[in-house]
Amino acid sequence: MSDDPRRDELAAALTAARERVARAEAAAGRAPGSARLMVVTKFFPADDLVRLVGLGADEFGESREPEAGRKVAQVRADLPGAVFDVDMIGSLQRKKAKTVARWARRVQSVDSPELTEALASAAATALDAGERTAALGVLLQLSLDGDPARGGVVEADLPALADRVAAHEGVLRLDGLMVIAPLHGEADAHLARAAEVAARFRAEHPEAAELSSGMSSDLEKAIAHGSTCVRVGTAIMGARPITSP
Ligand SMILES: *Cc1c(COP(=O)(O)O)cnc(C)c1O
């Protein structure tokens, strides 16, 4: 026990989530560590990220700018020298590309040529200014049912979008695909289809090997269907707090 109950709570939940990932990898006959755990910290304050970095978490997902940028800046100030990465995983307006390119390792929700161009220009500026040192990673968000509420592009539109990302070599880096399965009903079938699309995509773009799929409710299914990065919020952070950070 420590004198910080929230830290204890996060420690227990993080351990439980890591165990779920490890069990799912084993059940799928996959190598330990082949599915990474990303902690989704949206809605929760910078202090929780500080606690989680202290507990060894090193990959985070955020979904709202400018709140995310402020939070990341605060954690970097509180923990100078700490090694962790933060991805933008929520839908992103073009006008916010500029600030996101300053803090995000990757944007997982790229689903239009316009957003790609905005991110390329923002990442180039950030690289020139020394605000980032590596190309901005891009995951194309796949939509399997064309449901605009979850965003994403259909499989037929992936090649053109991938080419557009590739045209910005050194500024953008094509890392793979991201998918959000429906919360109810056919998550399993959805994740299976996402794995098929990802295999076809990888045949064309071998470097873009990431398949970001699976959340609190379906991470086991996602790992069974080839996820390399599960994005877990509620199961680690708890329910959404009433006040915003
Ligand atoms: C919030 C969010 C998650 C985490 O969802 P939980 O069900 O809380 O684990 C994962 N991915 C995206 C894109 C999200 O917005």
The ligand as an SDF file (V2000), in Angstrom:
LIG
                    3D

 15 15  0  0  0  0  0  0  0  0999 V2000
  -11.9400    5.5530  -25.9190 C   0  0  0  0  0  0  0  0  0  0  0  0
  -11.2990    4.7660  -26.9830 C   0  0  0  0  0  0  0  0  0  0  0  0
  -10.7360    3.5240  -26.7100 C   0  0  0  0  0  0  0  0  0  0  0  0
  -10.7930    2.8600  -25.3410 C   0  0  0  0  0  0  0  0  0  0  0  0
  -12.0540    2.3060  -25.1620 O   0  0  0  0  0  0  0  0  0  0  0  0
  -12.4220    1.5090  -23.8120 P   0  0  0  0  0  0  0  0  0  0  0  0
  -13.6520    0.7860  -24.1610 O   0  0  0  0  0  0  0  0  0  0  0  0
  -12.6060    2.5360  -22.7530 O   0  0  0  0  0  0  0  0  0  0  0  0
  -11.2950    0.6080  -23.5340 O   0  0  0  0  0  0  0  0  0  0  0  0
  -10.0990    2.8570  -27.7460 C   0  0  0  0  0  0  0  0  0  0  0  0
  -10.0350    3.3870  -28.9890 N   0  0  0  0  0  0  0  0  0  0  0  0
  -10.5770    4.5690  -29.3010 C   0  0  0  0  0  0  0  0  0  0  0  0
  -10.4720    5.0870  -30.6930 C   0  0  0  0  0  0  0  0  0  0  0  0
  -11.2310    5.3020  -28.3040 C   0  0  0  0  0  0  0  0  0  0  0  0
  -11.7710    6.4890  -28.6100 O   0  0  0  0  0  0  0  0  0  0  0  0
  1  2  1  0
  2  3  1  0
  2 14  2  0
  3  4  1  0
  3 10  2  0
  4  5  1  0
  5  6  1  0
  6  7  2  0
  6  8  1  0
  6  9  1  0
 10 11  1  0
 11 12  2  0
 12 13  1  0
 12 14  1  0
 14 15  1  0
M  END
$$$$
